[in-house]
Amino acid sequence: MGKSKKNYEDVDVVLIGAGIMSATLGTLINELNPHVKIEMFERLDLVAAESSDAWNNAGTGHSALCELNYTPQKADGSVDIKKAISIAESFEISKQFWTYLVEKGIIKDPEGFIRSIPHMSCVFGERNVEFLKRRHATMIENTLFKGMEYSEDPEVLKEWIPLVMEGRPEGDKIAATKMDIGTDVNFGSLTRDLIDHLVTKDNFSLKLEHEVKDIEREGDGRWEIEVKDIKTGKKRDLKAQFVFIGAGGHSLLLLEKSGIPEAKGYGGFPVGGQWLRCTNEEVIAKHHAKVYGKASVGAPPMSVPHLDTRYIDGKQALLFGPYAGFSTKFLKKGSFFDLPASIKLSNIRPMLAAGWDNMDLTKYLITEVMKSPKDKLESLKEYMPNAKQEDWALEVAGQRVQVIKKDKKHGGVLEFGTEVVASADGSLAALLGASPGASTSVKIMVELLKKCFPDRAKTQEYRDKLREMIPTWGQSLAADPELCKTTRARTQKALKLD
């Protein structure tokens, strides 16, 4: 793009990518200031077709009730639950915002995207059982995890998780925890609900099959965006006050195009995934829980094995996995050149250093890629001894791009969370990384607004509206049992959760 171009269109906000992050940010902006002009661009012909799609993500409603990787065991044997508390509080913020949208009629049917489903952790072997017992004892001391049940009793476990117990040898050391307030969230359906509402607004425009080709800073501080209509080949040039890059794995490539200094040193490591999807309705009907286990050594957090009840398009489904894989694509419908194209002089050292320090991950991915259908079934049988090959079909999941960033000690470090990278003046921001992003999207986006629009965020009007949408914003539910109880009662009722 050149600065001599004059035929551009003015817009206040450009959102790149039609997934849960852009949909959440667009909805927040519209509620906080209905006069802001927003354009959203998506390279595919559908919204929520990549990482937000129900088949492409875990859909757990990550609230740290069952995910063991959020509660690491320390060297002294104690269990650290700080991250679990943070994620659980973040998910409660999401539920409050969704409750506001339901009460305002913006979301018509909450059952279309969220349902009650018990969240369970399940482990095998004496050492793991001892860890789970300690984890349970630590977590129930915090008000967010009150009501978590623990059992090693085979008869109780047969009631909780019949498929896990059927065919299991007597004497197997097994334990589980159970939280009935867990949820299944279809983030694809939620994204569509949010965008369906936004497109009814005069100041919002959604452009599908439009790809952002370039982002360049102009002398007046605005951003010039070059967009190509994939169907016609026609190009448009816009100038925007604020740009959000929420394009999943593709965000890194677009962030690099922006040229902001804050993007230097960031790299990405793509990890693919596959599910085993149950095709036997009788088997599906026997399981009603999200059962999470412990990850293999070297496995990335989103590869934690789980036997998972889901609700997709209104129908109950059963998945096991995910099985990790490797591809140089940054999106499921991306290009094999994505990874090579992301390597720059500014990030090659962090990427090489992170690769060297994560040899266990490389080894794990190679092992996963080499797994035959029989090997995949054997992994399933650890959780479901009576599993039969004919009852399961392979389903390709989404691509995740883990963040690699500069690190003074190692040169580069591989991160497994989500990270917002923003320009110094807050006029451009990108979201990088993966889990538990979707579940914590509301908190992430509210904090992004505060960072990128600090003056606006200080106004009383902004604060009042934020409190209307998220009544407990700025307060800790973990530190206030009564507030936690009343907040959950309100959201459970509005979202029609049992």
N, C-alpha and C positions, 0 to 999 in steps of 0.2 A: 504494500500500500504506500501511496505517496501523499505527502502533505498538501500537494497541489489540488487534490480532489475537492470539488465544491458541491457535488450532488449527493449530499448525505441527508439522512433523516434524523431528527432529534428524538431521543427517548430518555426517560429518567433512569430506568433500571433495565439491564439485560440479564436474563437468567439463561445459562447454557446447560442444557440437559433437562429432560422432563421426568426426573425421578423424584423420590421422596424428599430429598434435600431441597431442591429448587421449588417443589410444590409447597413445602412447609414455609420456606422463606417468603415466597410470593404471597401466601395466605397471611402471614404475619404482617408483611409490609402493607398489604391491602387493608387489613383490619386497623392497623395503627395510623395509616394515612391513605384514605380511599382515593385521593386525587393523584397519587403517583402513577405515572405512565410506565407500564411494564411490558416487555416483549420476552417471550420464552422460545428458545430454539432447540429442536430435537432432530438429530440426524436420521432416526428411524421413523417408520410410518405409524408408530403407536407410542403412547406415553407409558412409562414404567415397564419398558420391555427389556431392560438390562438388569442391573443389580437389584432393583426394586421389585422385580417380578417374583411371584410366589414360588416358582420352581427354582429360582436362582439365588435365594437366600434362605437363612435358617428360619425366619418367621417366628422366632421364639418369643418375641417381646422381651428382649434381654433385660432382666431385672435382677440378675445375680442370685436368683433363688436356687439355681441348679448348676450353674457353670463353674466347675471346679477350678478353672484357670484364673478366675477372679479372686480366689482365696488361697494363695500359695502358703506352703508350710515353710516356716523359717528354720534356721539351723538348730535352734533350741527345741524344736518340735511344736512350738505354738503356731497358730494359724492367723495370718494377717488378713483382716476383712475390710481394710480401708477402701480398697478399690470396689469391693462389693457394695459397700454403703453408698459410695459416690454414684455407681451405676443404678442402684435401686432408687435413690432419690431422683436421679435424672429421668427414670422411666415414670415415676409418679408425676413429674412435671409434664411429660408427654400426655399422660392420661388426663390431667387437668385441662390441657389445651384442647384435646379431643372432646372432652365433656362440654367445654364452652361452645365448640362448633356444633355439637349435637343440640344443645339447648337453644342455640341461635337458629337452628334449622338449616345450617350450612351442610351438615352431614345428616342425611335423612334416616339411615338405618345402620346403627353401629354394628349390628350383627353381621353386616356385610364385610367388615374388616377385622373385628376383634371378638374372640370367644374365650370363655373360661376353660382352662385345661390345667390339671395339676402339673407342677414342675417338680421333677425328681432327679436326685443324684443317685447313681448306683455304682458300687465298686465291688471288686472281687479280690480275694486274698487277704491274709491277716494284716499285713502292713497297711494296705489301702483302707481296710475296715477301721483300723485304729485311727487313721487320718480323718476319715469321715465322721467318726464319733467325736473327735476333738473339734472338728469344724462345726458340727451341730451344736456342741456345748458352747462354743464361742459365739455363734451367730444368734442363738435364741436369747442372749443377753441384750441384744439390740432390738429396739421396738419394731424396726422394719421387718425383722425375721421372726417375730413372735408367732407361735402357732406351727412352726416347722416341726414335723414329726420325724422320729428316727426309729428304725427297726432292723434287727437281725433275725427276727422270728420268721421262719419259712412260711408259716400259715398266714401271717399278716402280709408277707410279700406276695404270696399267691393271690391275695385279694387285690393288692395294689397293681401288680405287674404280672398277670398270668402268663403272658408269652415269654417273659424272661425266666420264669420258674419251671414251665413245662419241659420235661425231659432233662432237667438239671440233676446231676448225681447228688444223692444224699450226702451231707457232710461238707459240701462246697461252702467255703466261707464267703458270705455275701451280705451286704448291708445297703440300705437305701434311706434317703430322706425324702420327705414329701411336703410340698406347700400347695394348698388348694387354691390360693389366690393367683396362681400363674395364669398366663394368657397365651393364646395363639394369635398372632397378628399377620394379616395378609397386607403387606405394605404396598403391593401392586394395586389392590382394591382401594386402599386409603389414598394413594397417590391420585388415582382416577377420580375419586370423590372430590378431592381438593381442587384439581385442575378443572373438573366439570363446573365447579362453582366459579372459579376465576374467569372462565371464558364467557360467563354471563355479564361480566363487567365491561363497560365501554372503554375503560383505560387499560385493559389487558388484551394481549394478542398472543396466540399460540401458533407457531409455525412448525409443522411436522415436515420431515424430509428436507430439512434445512441444516446445512453444516457450516459451522463457524470456521473459516479458513485462516483468519489472521486477527490479531488484537494488537493495536499500536497506540501508544500514548501520544496525544496531541499537545501542542504548545499551550493550549488554554486549560490543560489539566484533565480534559475529558478523554474518553477512550473511543478510538475509531475501530469499529467492528466490521469486518468483511464477511458477508454471509452468502453462501451459494445455495440456490434452490436445486436440489439433487435431481428432480424430475425434468426441469426445463434447462438447467445449466446457467440460468440467469443469476447475476450477482447483485447484491445490495450493499450499500455502505451506510452505517449508522454511527451516530455519536451518542455516547451514553455517559451519564454522570457516575453511574456505579455499575460494576460488572461482577456477577457471581458465577464462578465456574463450578458447577455441580454435575460434571459429566462422568462420574464414576472413575474407572481406570484411565479414561482419556483426559482427565483433568490435568495430569502432570504435563502432557504434551502441550496443552493450551496455555498452562501457566508459564511454560518455558517461552512460548511465543510472545507473551506479554513483556518480557524483558525486565521485570521488576527485580531489583537487587535481592529482595527477600527470598526469591525462588532459587537462587544460586546454591548449589550443593545438594539439592533434593534429587533423589532418584526413586525408581520404583522397581519392585520385584513381583512379577505376576505369579499367582497361584490359582490354578484351575480347580474344578471340583466335579464330582459325579455323585449321584444318589442311587441307591437301590429303592425302587418304588414297588410297593406291594400291589399285586393285581388280583388277589384273592379276597373277595368281600367278607368272607367269614373270618379270615385272619384279621382284617382291618377292624372289624367290629369288636374283636376281643381286647383291643388295646386302646386305652384312653389316658394318655399321659405323654409328657416329653421327658424322656429318660436320658440323662447325660452321664457319660462316663469320664474316664481319665484319658488324656491324650497320650499318644506314643511319644517316646523320647525324640526330640527334634521336630515334632509336628507343630505347625502353626496353630494358634488358638482356634481359628475357624474350622479346623479339622478335628475338633473334639468329637468322638463318636457319639451319636445319639439315635435312639429308636423313638421316632417322632410322630405323634398324631398331629395332623394339619387339617385345616379346612380351606379348600381351594375351590373357588366357584360354587360355594355352598355345599360342597360334598366332602365327607370325611375321607382323608387319605392317610397312608402310613409310609414313612420314609425311613431309611437307615443310611447313615453316612455322616458327613460326606467323605468320599475318597479323594484325596488330593491328586493333582496332576500338574504338569508344567506345560506352558505354551508361551510363546513370545508375544501373544496378543494381550492387549490391555483391556479389551472388552470381549464378550462372548461373540459379538458380531464385529470384531475389530480386524486389524491387519497383523500378519506375522512380522511386519516391520516395525510394530509399535515399540518394542523394547530397544532395538538398535537405534531407532530415531530419537529415543529419549536420552541417549548417552551424549553428554557434552563434556567439554574440558572442565567445567566447574563441578561436575558430579562424578567423574570417572573414578577419582580416588575414594570418595565415600562408598561407591558401589563395590569396588574391588575389596575394600576393607571389610565391608559388611558381608560379602560373599565368603571371605576367608574365615571370618569369625562365626559363620553359620554353616559349617560343613555338615553338622548333624541334620540340618534342614535339607541340604542338597541330597544327602544320602537317603533321607526319608522320602523325598519326592521321587528319586530314582526307583526306590523300592515300590512306591505306590503306582507309578507308571507301568511297572513291569507286572503288576498283579493281573492274573487271569480271572475269568468269571468264577472259577472254583475257589481261588484265593479270596475273592471278595465275599463269597458265601461263607467261607470259614471265619472271616472277621465278623460277619453278622451272627454266626452261631455262638460266638462268645456272649452275645446278648440275648440270643433267641435259639436255644439248642435244637429245636425241632424245625428250624427253617428249611424250606425246600426250594431248590433252584427254580422250579416251574412257577412258583408263586411270586417271583420278583423279576422286574425288568429294569434295565439301566436307563437312567435319566441324566442328561448333561446339565450340571448346575452352572452358575455364573462365574465370571473371572473376578478375582480380587487382586488389587495391586497394593502390596504392602509398602509403607513409606521407608525410604532410606534417607538419612540425613547426616550432615556433618557431625563429627564427634571429636573433641580435642584429644581424648585418650586413645581411641582406636582408629581415628581417621574417618570412620563411618559406622553407623549403627542402624540395625533393622528394627523398625517399630511395628507393633501389631495393633495399634489403636487407630483413632482418627485424628487428623490434625488440620487446623485452619491456617493457611498461609495468606497473609494480607499485605498489601502495599503500605508504606509508611503513612500515607494520608488516608488510608481506608477506602479508597475509591475502587479497589479491585480485591477480591478475595476468592480463594479456591479451597475446596475441601478435598483432602487426600486421605487414603487409608480405607479401612474396612470396619469390621465388627468392633463395638456394638453400635455403629453409626446410626442406622435407621431408628432403633429404639430410643436413642438419646437425641434425635434430630431437633426436637423443639428447644432443648437447652442449648445445643450447639448454635442454632440459628439466632436465638435471643442474644447470646453472648457475642455473636458475630455482629449483630445490629448495634450493640453497645460499642463495640470496637470500631466499627466503620462509620457510625453516625453518633459520635459522643455528645455533640451539642444537643441534638434532638432527644437523645436518651436521658438527658438531664431535666427535660421539661416536665412540669407537673402533669400535663395532658398525657404525655407518653407513659409516665409512671402509673397514672390512674387506669389507663387502658390495659397496660400490662398486668396489673393486679386484677382487673376484671377477667382477663383471659386465664391467668395463672395466679390464683389467690395467695398461694404460699411462696411466691417468688421472693428470694432473699432470706427465707426461713428454713431451718433444718427440721425435717420430719423425724430424722433419727434422734434428735435431741428433745423432741416434744411428743410424747406418746399420745396425748389427747388430740393434738393437731393431726397427727398421722391417722388416728382412728376416724376422725370426722371427715378428713379429706378422702380417705379410701371409701368411706360409706357413700359419699356424694358421687365419686367417679364410678363406683361399682353399680350404683342405681342408674345413672345416666347412660352408661355404656352397656347396660343390660347384662352385667356379669353376675354369675351365680355367687 
